[in-house]
């Protein structure tokens, strides 16, 4: 803020409503000092009439002022932004030929993109962090200067900072720019930044990765240095501990250890499922089939390769063409491997005349889709090019839309609870700038989602402009066992695709009308959901989902035959059971199978064989005692039931009571 030459009285109003009067323009730091020495010591920046500014910025008018300290969210962001600049200072001292590009704040820290002729190594990362700590220890002041455009250009030209000059070129309307001086290092930024490096002590550099100039894979590749920073040591230690725990839970590491899946360059971005991993995959599909069957869905399947024109009609081609795999036939017809299931579902709906009596139609599909993701974005099961969606499309009348939305929300929340996710956040993503349809249609669809959530007394937050191009959506964000958030399921309401594809139903008055189309995925991607589950449970999947539920361990070779017979009995009862009859000590076998996260370990020795019994212990080391075989099988079947099975039994019991049917005659006791 520019100073004025003549002195004037001004009134500063603080957040609590109190006021301070000054006889001349003052900086944010001076306002803090007038309030108290402790506040002045902790001042990072300020908010003047709601605008975030540096502590050194001058206030020359009556204003409302908030002092920003490390305890504020804006203060933490300021610390992280300044740490990004400190990366630049350290890198330029260690590697003078490096070109600084741009840095930014992330949800948990910061990064800086750098162009350097030599690839950085983990050892370089350690050296950069060490130099940053040396610079912080100097407690030097960070100096801000506003300079005219020509002088900024001259400064970076003299320093050979080509990327800074390109950034300036992309801002033709900026006649004056803020430069921040870290001793001999200079960077360009809107700010604010910390007034002194002493605020930056609690940081850690975390990793290296590749990046592209302007985020475009067609541009030159850069190197990105990531870090995290916090207001105090306690917060940094908690974050570091969380990272260490996340590394232990990394689904890629556990996938190898538990023999679930692997990736290789012969099929980049696609999963090679091993037997055990495929069991988990199929158990999820079976679970979702049962839930959808109970909720009145029908299952369909559409082709993987279809005419490109379908995505041109839907509007996906304009948005997703760079992520689609396409080909041409001999006669020149353009085909696409489907990146989503919507057009196929519409064609299935359009096959045959639909009456209002047929609606709602809830059409589920476990559709395999392919999307071209940049190689640098691929990340185990969490980001792949080939994946399976538990997709569903619901076609209903406008009058049915509210009830269908509420049913989907209730279903997704119940399913997440059954997988151990009790903390679920809901985001309402509203109309983007680039969209199809009228404002009136968007008003109706956004209102339907809001009404459904309000009727269910569910909290939500709005993400303006983040809806799909064809309709608003709800996003369901799961918080896992170590506090990380994962966006999984979605619900979108849509009247635009039905219009573009011309689908309809015959109303009770004989008129053809457009249905409302709900797009719904609960797991989202099965591959990604499995990755999340593995990390959430640290590989200890619930007993019903575990690829191997029981291992029977023979104490010695004399007990191998009995162990095999017990395993056959368990398999015959529907359990996934194996044996371990290796010539190893029983303690070794218990440790090995515990590391494999098998839910139940059954030990067979002389005593158990002679009594027709088995000793049971859990993977957590709990001794569950010795049970007769029949009792052991019944117990294990009970604890290994899928969670929806018990709910189905309760529904059947209630229905039997109403119809006068004996429930036990129906109960096969099968998971």
C-alpha positions as CSV (number, residue, x, y, z in Angstrom):
1,X,0.0,0.0,0.0
2,X,1.4,3.4,-1.0
3,X,2.1,6.0,1.7
4,X,0.8,9.5,1.6
5,X,3.0,12.5,2.4
6,X,0.7,14.4,4.7
7,X,-0.1,13.1,8.1
8,X,-3.7,12.2,8.9
9,X,-5.6,10.7,11.7
10,X,-7.0,7.2,11.1
11,X,-9.0,4.7,13.1
12,X,-8.2,1.0,13.1
13,X,-11.0,-1.3,14.1
14,X,-10.0,-4.7,15.5
15,X,-12.0,-8.0,15.2
16,X,-13.4,-7.6,18.7
17,X,-14.9,-4.2,17.8
18,X,-12.3,-2.2,19.8
19,X,-10.6,0.7,18.0
20,X,-7.1,2.2,18.0
21,X,-6.4,5.7,16.7
22,X,-3.2,6.8,15.0
23,X,-1.9,10.2,13.9
24,X,-0.3,8.9,10.8
25,X,-0.2,5.9,8.5
26,X,0.9,2.7,10.2
27,X,2.1,-0.7,9.2
28,X,0.3,-3.9,10.3
29,X,3.3,-4.6,12.4
30,X,3.0,-1.3,14.2
31,X,-0.7,-1.9,14.9
32,X,0.3,-5.2,16.5
33,X,2.9,-3.5,18.6
34,X,0.4,-0.9,19.8
35,X,-1.8,-3.8,21.0
36,X,1.0,-5.7,22.8
37,X,4.6,-6.9,22.6
38,X,3.7,-10.6,22.5
39,X,1.3,-10.1,19.6
40,X,3.9,-8.0,17.8
41,X,6.4,-10.9,18.3
42,X,4.1,-13.3,16.6
43,X,2.8,-11.2,13.8
44,X,3.2,-12.8,10.4
45,X,0.8,-10.7,8.2
46,X,-2.5,-8.9,8.4
47,X,-6.0,-8.6,6.9
48,X,-7.0,-5.1,6.0
49,X,-10.7,-4.8,5.2
50,X,-10.6,-8.5,4.4
51,X,-7.5,-8.4,2.2
52,X,-4.4,-10.3,3.2
53,X,-1.3,-8.1,3.3
54,X,2.3,-8.2,4.6
55,X,3.1,-7.1,8.1
56,X,5.2,-4.3,6.5
57,X,2.3,-2.9,4.4
58,X,1.2,0.6,5.2
59,X,-2.4,1.4,6.2
60,X,-3.3,5.0,5.2
61,X,-7.0,5.0,5.8
62,X,-9.6,4.0,8.4
63,X,-9.8,0.2,8.2
64,X,-10.8,-3.0,9.9
65,X,-7.6,-4.9,10.7
66,X,-6.9,-8.5,11.8
67,X,-3.4,-9.5,12.9
68,X,-2.4,-12.8,11.4
69,X,-0.3,-15.1,13.6
70,X,0.9,-18.7,13.2
71,X,-2.2,-19.9,14.9
72,X,-4.4,-18.7,12.0
73,X,-5.0,-20.7,8.8
74,X,-3.7,-17.7,6.8
75,X,-0.6,-17.6,9.0
76,X,0.2,-21.3,8.3
77,X,-0.3,-20.7,4.6
78,X,2.1,-17.7,4.8
79,X,4.7,-19.9,6.6
80,X,4.4,-22.5,3.9
81,X,4.6,-20.0,1.1
82,X,7.7,-18.5,2.6
83,X,9.3,-21.9,2.9
84,X,8.8,-22.4,-0.8
85,X,10.9,-19.2,-1.3
86,X,13.4,-20.5,1.1
87,X,13.8,-23.6,-1.0
88,X,14.7,-21.2,-3.9
89,X,17.3,-19.4,-1.7
90,X,19.0,-22.7,-0.7
91,X,18.9,-24.2,-4.2
92,X,20.5,-21.1,-5.8
93,X,23.3,-21.2,-3.2
94,X,24.0,-24.9,-3.8
95,X,23.3,-25.1,-7.5
96,X,23.8,-21.6,-9.0
97,X,22.9,-22.6,-12.6
98,X,19.4,-23.8,-11.6
99,X,16.5,-21.8,-12.9
100,X,13.7,-21.0,-10.4
101,X,10.2,-21.4,-11.9
102,X,7.3,-21.2,-9.4
103,X,6.3,-22.3,-5.9
104,X,3.0,-22.8,-4.3
105,X,1.2,-23.9,-1.1
106,X,-0.4,-27.3,-0.9
107,X,-3.0,-28.7,1.5
108,X,-0.2,-30.1,3.7
109,X,2.8,-28.0,2.8
110,X,4.5,-26.4,-0.3
111,X,6.5,-27.1,-3.4
112,X,8.8,-25.4,-5.8
113,X,9.4,-26.2,-9.4
114,X,12.9,-25.9,-10.7
115,X,14.7,-26.3,-14.0
116,X,18.1,-27.8,-13.5
117,X,20.4,-29.7,-15.9
118,X,21.1,-32.4,-13.4
119,X,18.4,-34.5,-11.8
120,X,18.1,-34.0,-8.0
121,X,18.7,-37.0,-5.8
122,X,17.6,-37.9,-2.2
123,X,21.1,-36.8,-1.1
124,X,20.5,-33.4,-2.8
125,X,17.2,-33.1,-1.0
126,X,19.0,-33.6,2.3
127,X,21.6,-31.0,1.4
128,X,18.9,-28.5,0.4
129,X,17.1,-29.0,3.7
130,X,20.3,-28.6,5.7
131,X,21.1,-25.4,3.9
132,X,17.6,-24.1,4.6
133,X,18.1,-24.7,8.3
134,X,21.4,-22.8,8.1
135,X,19.6,-19.9,6.5
136,X,16.8,-20.0,9.1
137,X,19.3,-19.9,11.9
138,X,20.5,-16.5,10.6
139,X,17.1,-15.0,11.5
140,X,17.4,-12.7,8.6
141,X,14.6,-10.3,7.6
142,X,12.5,-10.9,4.5
143,X,12.3,-7.5,2.7
144,X,9.4,-6.6,0.4
145,X,9.7,-4.0,-2.4
146,X,7.2,-2.9,-5.0
147,X,9.1,-2.1,-8.2
148,X,8.0,-0.9,-11.6
149,X,7.7,-3.6,-14.3
150,X,10.8,-2.5,-16.2
151,X,12.9,-2.8,-13.1
152,X,11.6,-6.3,-12.3
153,X,12.4,-7.4,-15.8
154,X,15.9,-5.9,-15.5
155,X,16.4,-7.7,-12.2
156,X,15.5,-11.1,-13.5
157,X,17.3,-10.6,-16.8
158,X,20.5,-9.8,-14.9
159,X,20.1,-13.0,-12.9
160,X,19.3,-15.2,-16.0
161,X,15.9,-16.3,-14.6
162,X,14.2,-17.2,-17.9
163,X,11.1,-18.6,-16.3
164,X,10.5,-15.5,-14.2
165,X,10.7,-13.4,-17.4
166,X,8.1,-15.8,-19.0
167,X,5.8,-15.3,-16.1
168,X,6.1,-11.6,-16.3
169,X,5.4,-11.7,-20.0
170,X,2.1,-13.6,-19.2
171,X,1.0,-10.7,-16.9
172,X,0.9,-7.7,-19.4
173,X,-1.4,-5.6,-17.2
174,X,0.9,-5.6,-14.2
175,X,2.7,-2.3,-14.1
176,X,4.2,-2.8,-10.6
177,X,5.2,-6.0,-9.0
178,X,6.2,-7.2,-5.5
179,X,9.7,-8.6,-5.0
180,X,10.8,-10.4,-1.9
181,X,14.5,-10.3,-0.9
182,X,16.0,-13.2,1.0
183,X,19.4,-11.7,1.5
184,X,21.0,-12.1,-2.0
185,X,18.1,-14.2,-3.3
186,X,15.1,-12.4,-5.0
187,X,11.7,-13.9,-5.8
188,X,8.6,-12.5,-7.3
189,X,5.2,-13.0,-5.6
190,X,1.9,-11.4,-4.6
191,X,2.6,-12.4,-1.0
192,X,2.3,-12.1,1.9
193,X,5.4,-13.6,3.4
194,X,6.9,-13.9,6.8
195,X,8.8,-10.8,8.0
196,X,11.7,-13.0,9.3
197,X,13.0,-16.6,8.8
198,X,12.6,-17.4,12.5
199,X,9.0,-18.3,11.7
200,X,10.1,-21.1,9.3
201,X,11.9,-23.5,11.8
202,X,9.3,-26.3,11.8
203,X,9.5,-27.7,8.3
204,X,10.7,-30.8,6.4
205,X,11.4,-31.5,2.8
206,X,9.4,-34.7,1.9
207,X,10.0,-35.8,-1.7
208,X,11.1,-35.1,-5.3
209,X,8.9,-35.5,-8.4
210,X,8.6,-34.4,-12.0
211,X,6.4,-31.6,-13.2
212,X,5.7,-29.8,-16.4
213,X,6.0,-26.1,-17.2
214,X,2.4,-24.8,-16.9
215,X,1.2,-28.3,-16.1
216,X,1.2,-29.3,-19.7
217,X,2.9,-32.6,-20.7
218,X,3.8,-31.0,-24.1
219,X,6.1,-28.5,-22.3
220,X,9.5,-29.1,-20.8
221,X,9.9,-31.2,-17.7
222,X,10.9,-29.6,-14.4
223,X,11.8,-30.9,-11.0
224,X,9.5,-30.4,-8.1
225,X,10.6,-30.3,-4.5
226,X,7.9,-30.9,-2.0
227,X,7.9,-30.0,1.7
228,X,5.7,-29.5,4.7
229,X,5.8,-26.7,7.3
230,X,3.8,-26.1,10.5
231,X,3.4,-23.5,13.2
232,X,5.2,-25.4,15.9
233,X,7.3,-28.5,16.5
234,X,4.3,-30.5,18.0
235,X,2.3,-30.1,14.8
236,X,5.3,-31.0,12.7
237,X,6.0,-34.1,14.8
238,X,2.4,-35.2,14.5
239,X,2.5,-34.8,10.8
240,X,5.8,-36.7,10.5
241,X,4.4,-39.5,12.6
242,X,1.4,-39.6,10.3
243,X,3.6,-39.8,7.2
244,X,5.6,-42.7,8.8
245,X,2.3,-44.5,9.5
246,X,1.1,-43.8,6.0
247,X,4.3,-45.4,4.6
248,X,3.7,-48.5,6.7
249,X,0.2,-48.7,5.2
250,X,1.2,-48.0,1.6
251,X,-1.1,-50.3,-0.4
252,X,1.7,-50.8,-3.0
253,X,4.0,-52.2,-0.3
254,X,1.3,-54.3,1.3
255,X,0.1,-55.4,-2.1
256,X,3.5,-57.0,-2.7
257,X,3.8,-58.4,0.8
258,X,0.3,-59.9,0.8
259,X,0.7,-61.2,-2.8
260,X,-2.4,-59.2,-4.0
261,X,-1.3,-57.5,-7.3
262,X,1.5,-56.0,-9.2
263,X,2.1,-53.5,-12.1
264,X,4.6,-53.8,-14.9
265,X,5.5,-51.7,-18.0
266,X,3.9,-54.2,-20.4
267,X,0.5,-52.7,-19.3
268,X,1.2,-49.2,-17.8
269,X,-1.5,-48.1,-15.5
270,X,-3.3,-51.5,-15.4
271,X,-3.4,-54.0,-12.6
272,X,-2.2,-57.6,-12.7
273,X,-4.4,-59.1,-10.1
274,X,-3.0,-62.1,-8.2
275,X,-5.3,-64.8,-6.9
276,X,-5.6,-63.3,-3.5
277,X,-6.2,-59.8,-4.7
278,X,-8.8,-61.0,-7.2
279,X,-10.7,-62.7,-4.4
280,X,-10.9,-59.3,-2.7
281,X,-12.0,-57.7,-5.9
282,X,-14.8,-60.3,-6.5
283,X,-15.9,-60.1,-2.9
284,X,-16.5,-56.3,-3.3
285,X,-18.5,-56.9,-6.5
286,X,-20.6,-59.6,-4.8
287,X,-21.2,-57.4,-1.9
288,X,-22.3,-54.5,-4.1
289,X,-24.5,-56.8,-6.2
290,X,-26.4,-57.9,-3.1
291,X,-26.8,-54.3,-1.9
292,X,-28.1,-53.2,-5.3
293,X,-30.4,-56.2,-5.6
294,X,-31.9,-55.3,-2.2
295,X,-32.3,-51.7,-3.3
296,X,-34.2,-52.5,-6.5
297,X,-31.4,-52.2,-9.1
298,X,-31.1,-54.3,-12.2
299,X,-27.6,-55.2,-13.6
300,X,-26.6,-54.6,-17.2
301,X,-23.5,-54.5,-19.3
302,X,-22.6,-52.3,-22.2
303,X,-19.8,-52.7,-24.8
304,X,-16.3,-51.5,-24.1
305,X,-15.8,-50.0,-27.6
306,X,-18.4,-47.8,-29.2
307,X,-18.7,-45.2,-31.8
308,X,-17.0,-41.9,-31.0
309,X,-20.1,-40.0,-31.9
310,X,-21.8,-41.1,-28.7
311,X,-19.3,-39.0,-26.7
312,X,-19.7,-36.1,-29.1
313,X,-23.5,-36.2,-28.4
314,X,-23.0,-36.5,-24.6
315,X,-20.5,-33.7,-24.6
316,X,-17.7,-35.8,-23.0
317,X,-15.6,-35.7,-26.2
318,X,-15.0,-32.0,-25.8
319,X,-13.9,-32.4,-22.2
320,X,-12.2,-35.9,-22.2
321,X,-10.8,-36.4,-25.7
322,X,-7.2,-36.1,-24.5
323,X,-7.9,-38.9,-22.0
324,X,-9.7,-41.3,-24.4
325,X,-8.2,-44.2,-26.3
326,X,-9.5,-44.1,-29.9
327,X,-9.1,-46.1,-33.1
328,X,-10.5,-46.3,-36.6
329,X,-12.0,-49.2,-38.5
330,X,-11.0,-50.1,-42.1
331,X,-13.9,-48.0,-43.4
332,X,-12.7,-45.0,-41.5
333,X,-15.3,-45.2,-38.6
334,X,-14.0,-43.6,-35.4
335,X,-14.3,-45.8,-32.3
336,X,-13.5,-45.1,-28.7
337,X,-12.8,-47.3,-25.7
338,X,-15.3,-46.0,-23.2
339,X,-13.9,-43.7,-20.4
340,X,-17.2,-43.7,-18.7
341,X,-20.4,-45.8,-18.9
342,X,-23.1,-43.1,-19.4
343,X,-23.7,-43.3,-23.2
344,X,-24.0,-47.1,-23.0
345,X,-26.5,-46.8,-20.2
346,X,-28.5,-44.3,-22.2
347,X,-28.6,-46.7,-25.2
348,X,-29.8,-49.5,-23.0
349,X,-32.6,-47.3,-21.6
350,X,-33.6,-46.2,-25.1
351,X,-34.1,-49.7,-26.3
352,X,-37.8,-50.1,-26.1
353,X,-40.6,-47.8,-25.0
354,X,-40.7,-46.8,-21.4
355,X,-43.9,-45.9,-19.4
356,X,-44.1,-43.8,-16.3
357,X,-45.1,-47.1,-14.6
358,X,-41.6,-48.5,-15.4
359,X,-39.9,-45.7,-13.6
360,X,-37.7,-45.5,-11.6
361,X,-35.3,-47.7,-13.5
362,X,-32.2,-48.3,-11.4
363,X,-29.6,-49.7,-13.8
364,X,-26.3,-50.9,-12.4
365,X,-23.1,-51.8,-14.3
366,X,-19.7,-53.0,-13.2
367,X,-18.2,-51.3,-16.3
368,X,-14.5,-51.5,-17.2
369,X,-13.4,-48.1,-18.4
370,X,-10.1,-46.7,-19.8
371,X,-8.7,-43.3,-19.4
372,X,-5.3,-42.0,-20.5
373,X,-3.6,-40.6,-17.4
374,X,-0.1,-39.1,-17.7
375,X,2.5,-41.5,-16.6
376,X,3.6,-39.1,-13.8
377,X,0.1,-39.2,-12.4
378,X,-0.1,-43.0,-12.0
379,X,-0.1,-44.1,-8.4
380,X,-0.6,-47.8,-7.6
381,X,-4.3,-48.7,-7.4
382,X,-5.2,-45.1,-6.6
383,X,-4.6,-43.7,-10.1
384,X,-4.7,-46.1,-13.0
385,X,-5.7,-46.1,-16.7
386,X,-7.9,-49.2,-16.7
387,X,-10.4,-49.6,-13.9
388,X,-13.8,-50.9,-13.0
389,X,-16.6,-48.7,-11.8
390,X,-19.6,-49.7,-9.7
391,X,-21.6,-47.4,-11.9
392,X,-25.4,-47.0,-11.9
393,X,-27.8,-44.7,-13.7
394,X,-31.3,-44.1,-12.3
395,X,-34.0,-42.9,-14.7
396,X,-37.0,-41.4,-12.9
397,X,-39.7,-38.7,-13.2
398,X,-39.1,-35.2,-11.8
399,X,-41.5,-36.1,-9.0
400,X,-39.4,-39.2,-8.0
401,X,-36.1,-37.3,-8.1
402,X,-36.1,-36.3,-4.4
403,X,-36.8,-39.7,-3.1
404,X,-34.2,-41.3,-5.4
405,X,-31.5,-38.8,-4.3
406,X,-32.2,-39.5,-0.6
407,X,-32.2,-43.3,-1.2
408,X,-28.8,-43.1,-2.9
409,X,-27.3,-40.9,-0.1
410,X,-28.7,-43.3,2.6
411,X,-27.3,-46.3,0.7
412,X,-23.8,-44.8,0.2
413,X,-23.5,-43.7,3.9
414,X,-24.6,-47.2,5.1
415,X,-22.2,-48.9,2.8
416,X,-19.3,-46.8,4.0
417,X,-20.1,-47.5,7.6
418,X,-20.0,-51.2,6.9
419,X,-16.5,-50.8,5.6
420,X,-15.4,-48.9,8.7
421,X,-15.7,-45.4,7.5
422,X,-17.9,-43.5,10.0
423,X,-16.5,-40.0,9.2
424,X,-17.9,-39.0,5.8
425,X,-18.0,-35.5,4.5
426,X,-20.3,-34.4,1.8
427,X,-19.5,-31.7,-0.8
428,X,-22.0,-30.2,-3.1
429,X,-20.3,-29.2,-6.4
430,X,-22.3,-26.6,-8.3
431,X,-22.5,-25.4,-11.9
432,X,-19.2,-24.8,-13.6
433,X,-18.6,-21.9,-16.1
434,X,-18.3,-24.4,-19.0
435,X,-21.6,-26.2,-18.8
436,X,-24.6,-27.3,-20.9
437,X,-28.2,-26.6,-20.1
438,X,-30.1,-23.5,-18.9
439,X,-29.8,-21.7,-15.6
440,X,-33.4,-22.8,-14.8
441,X,-32.4,-26.5,-15.2
442,X,-29.4,-26.0,-13.0
443,X,-31.5,-24.2,-10.3
444,X,-33.8,-27.2,-10.3
445,X,-31.1,-29.8,-10.1
446,X,-29.0,-28.0,-7.5
447,X,-32.1,-27.4,-5.4
448,X,-33.0,-31.1,-5.6
449,X,-29.6,-32.1,-4.0
450,X,-29.9,-29.4,-1.4
451,X,-33.4,-30.5,-0.5
452,X,-32.4,-34.1,-0.2
453,X,-29.5,-33.3,2.2
454,X,-31.6,-30.9,4.3
455,X,-34.5,-33.4,4.6
456,X,-31.9,-36.0,5.9
457,X,-30.4,-33.4,8.3
458,X,-27.0,-33.9,6.8
459,X,-24.2,-31.3,6.8
460,X,-22.5,-30.4,3.6
461,X,-20.2,-27.8,2.1
462,X,-20.5,-26.1,-1.2
463,X,-17.7,-26.3,-3.8
464,X,-18.7,-23.6,-6.3
465,X,-18.1,-24.3,-9.9
466,X,-16.9,-27.9,-9.5
467,X,-19.9,-29.7,-10.8
468,X,-19.9,-31.9,-14.0
469,X,-20.6,-30.0,-17.2
470,X,-24.0,-31.7,-17.4
471,X,-25.2,-31.4,-13.8
472,X,-24.3,-30.7,-10.2
473,X,-23.0,-33.5,-8.0
474,X,-22.5,-34.7,-4.4
475,X,-19.1,-36.0,-3.6
476,X,-18.6,-38.3,-0.6
477,X,-15.2,-37.8,1.2
478,X,-14.1,-40.6,3.5
479,X,-11.7,-39.9,6.4
480,X,-9.5,-42.9,7.1
481,X,-8.0,-44.4,10.2
482,X,-5.0,-41.9,10.2
483,X,-7.0,-38.8,9.3
484,X,-6.6,-38.7,5.5
485,X,-9.5,-37.7,3.3
486,X,-10.4,-39.7,0.2
487,X,-13.0,-38.6,-2.3
488,X,-14.9,-41.8,-3.4
489,X,-18.6,-41.9,-4.3
490,X,-20.5,-39.4,-6.3
491,X,-24.2,-38.6,-7.1
492,X,-25.0,-36.4,-10.1
493,X,-28.4,-35.3,-11.2
494,X,-28.8,-34.6,-14.9
495,X,-31.5,-33.4,-17.3
496,X,-29.1,-32.5,-20.1
497,X,-27.9,-35.9,-21.3
498,X,-31.6,-37.1,-21.6
499,X,-32.3,-34.1,-23.7
500,X,-29.2,-34.5,-25.9
501,X,-29.9,-38.2,-26.5
502,X,-33.6,-37.7,-26.9
503,X,-34.7,-40.3,-24.4
504,X,-38.2,-40.2,-22.9
505,X,-41.0,-42.1,-21.2
506,X,-44.8,-42.0,-21.8
507,X,-46.6,-40.2,-19.0
508,X,-50.0,-41.1,-17.7
509,X,-51.6,-38.6,-20.0
510,X,-50.0,-40.3,-23.0
511,X,-47.4,-37.6,-23.6
512,X,-43.7,-38.2,-24.1
513,X,-41.6,-36.6,-21.4
514,X,-37.9,-36.5,-20.5
515,X,-36.8,-38.5,-17.5
516,X,-34.3,-37.2,-15.0
517,X,-31.0,-39.2,-15.0
518,X,-29.0,-39.8,-11.8
519,X,-25.4,-40.8,-12.2
520,X,-24.2,-42.8,-9.2
521,X,-21.0,-44.6,-8.1
522,X,-20.5,-45.6,-4.5
523,X,-17.1,-47.3,-4.5
524,X,-16.2,-45.1,-7.5
525,X,-13.3,-47.2,-8.9
526,X,-13.1,-50.7,-7.4
527,X,-9.3,-50.6,-7.8
528,X,-9.0,-47.3,-6.0
529,X,-11.4,-48.4,-3.2
530,X,-9.4,-51.5,-2.6
531,X,-6.2,-49.4,-2.3
532,X,-8.0,-47.1,0.2
533,X,-9.3,-50.2,2.2
534,X,-5.8,-51.7,2.3
535,X,-4.4,-48.5,3.8
536,X,-7.3,-47.8,6.1
537,X,-7.1,-51.3,7.6
538,X,-3.2,-51.5,7.3
539,X,-3.7,-54.7,5.3
540,X,-5.9,-56.3,8.1
541,X,-9.0,-56.5,5.9
542,X,-12.3,-57.5,7.7
543,X,-12.6,-61.2,8.0
544,X,-15.4,-61.4,5.5
545,X,-13.3,-59.6,2.9
546,X,-9.9,-61.1,3.6
547,X,-8.6,-63.3,0.7
548,X,-7.7,-66.0,3.1
549,X,-9.9,-66.1,6.2
550,X,-8.4,-69.1,8.1
551,X,-5.1,-70.9,8.0
552,X,-4.9,-74.3,9.8
553,X,-1.4,-74.8,11.2
554,X,0.0,-78.2,11.9
555,X,2.3,-78.4,14.9
556,X,4.3,-81.2,13.3
557,X,4.1,-83.5,10.3
558,X,2.1,-85.9,12.4
559,X,-0.7,-83.4,12.4
560,X,-0.7,-82.6,8.7
561,X,-3.4,-85.0,7.7
562,X,-5.7,-83.7,10.5
563,X,-5.0,-80.1,9.4
564,X,-5.9,-80.8,5.8
565,X,-9.2,-82.4,6.9
566,X,-10.1,-79.4,9.1
567,X,-9.3,-77.1,6.2
568,X,-11.6,-79.1,3.9
569,X,-14.4,-78.9,6.4
570,X,-14.0,-75.1,6.6
571,X,-14.0,-74.8,2.8
572,X,-17.1,-77.0,2.6
573,X,-18.8,-74.6,5.0
574,X,-18.0,-71.6,2.7
575,X,-14.9,-70.3,4.3
576,X,-11.7,-69.5,2.5
577,X,-9.2,-71.7,4.3
578,X,-5.7,-72.9,3.7
579,X,-3.2,-75.1,5.6
580,X,0.4,-74.5,6.7
581,X,2.0,-77.9,7.2
582,X,5.6,-76.9,6.5
583,X,8.4,-78.4,8.5
584,X,8.9,-75.3,10.6
585,X,8.4,-74.5,14.3
586,X,4.8,-73.5,15.2
587,X,5.9,-70.1,16.5
588,X,7.6,-69.4,13.1
589,X,4.4,-70.3,11.2
590,X,2.2,-68.2,13.5
591,X,4.5,-65.2,12.9
592,X,4.5,-65.8,9.2
593,X,0.7,-66.1,8.9
594,X,0.2,-63.1,11.2
595,X,2.3,-61.0,8.9
596,X,0.0,-62.1,6.1
597,X,-2.8,-60.6,8.0
598,X,-4.9,-63.8,8.1
599,X,-7.8,-63.1,10.4
600,X,-7.8,-66.5,12.2
601,X,-5.1,-69.0,12.8
602,X,-6.1,-72.5,13.8
603,X,-3.5,-74.7,15.5
604,X,-3.7,-78.5,15.2
605,X,-1.7,-80.8,17.6
606,X,-2.1,-84.1,19.4
607,X,-4.7,-82.7,21.9
608,X,-6.8,-81.1,19.2
609,X,-6.7,-84.1,16.9
610,X,-7.6,-86.6,19.6
611,X,-10.5,-84.5,20.8
612,X,-11.8,-83.6,17.3
613,X,-11.3,-80.0,18.2
614,X,-9.1,-77.0,17.1
615,X,-7.3,-74.2,18.9
616,X,-8.3,-70.7,17.6
617,X,-6.3,-67.5,17.8
618,X,-6.8,-64.1,16.1
619,X,-4.3,-62.3,14.0
620,X,-3.9,-59.8,16.8
621,X,-2.7,-62.6,19.1
622,X,-5.9,-63.1,21.1
623,X,-6.3,-66.7,22.3
624,X,-9.9,-67.7,21.5
625,X,-9.6,-71.1,23.1
626,X,-10.0,-74.7,21.9
627,X,-13.4,-75.5,20.4
628,X,-15.0,-78.7,19.0
629,X,-14.9,-78.7,15.2
630,X,-18.6,-78.1,14.7
631,X,-18.6,-75.3,17.2
632,X,-15.5,-73.8,15.6
633,X,-16.9,-73.9,12.1
634,X,-20.2,-72.2,13.3
635,X,-18.2,-69.5,15.1
636,X,-16.0,-68.8,12.2
637,X,-18.9,-68.7,9.8
638,X,-20.6,-66.2,12.0
639,X,-17.7,-63.8,12.4
640,X,-16.8,-64.0,8.7
641,X,-20.2,-63.1,7.4
642,X,-20.5,-60.1,5.0
643,X,-22.0,-57.2,6.9
644,X,-25.0,-56.9,4.6
645,X,-25.9,-60.5,5.3
646,X,-27.0,-59.8,8.9
647,X,-29.1,-56.9,7.7
648,X,-30.8,-59.2,5.0
649,X,-31.5,-61.8,7.7
650,X,-33.3,-59.1,9.8
651,X,-35.4,-58.0,6.9
652,X,-36.3,-61.7,6.1
653,X,-37.2,-62.4,9.7
654,X,-39.6,-59.4,9.8
655,X,-41.1,-60.4,6.5
656,X,-41.6,-64.0,7.7
657,X,-43.3,-62.8,10.8
658,X,-45.7,-60.8,8.7
659,X,-46.4,-63.7,6.4
660,X,-46.5,-66.4,9.0
661,X,-43.6,-68.3,7.5
662,X,-41.0,-70.1,9.8
663,X,-37.8,-68.1,9.3
664,X,-35.6,-71.1,10.2
665,X,-36.9,-72.9,7.2
666,X,-35.4,-70.2,5.0
667,X,-32.2,-69.6,6.8
668,X,-29.4,-71.5,5.2
669,X,-26.8,-69.6,7.3
670,X,-24.6,-68.9,4.3
671,X,-22.4,-65.8,4.2
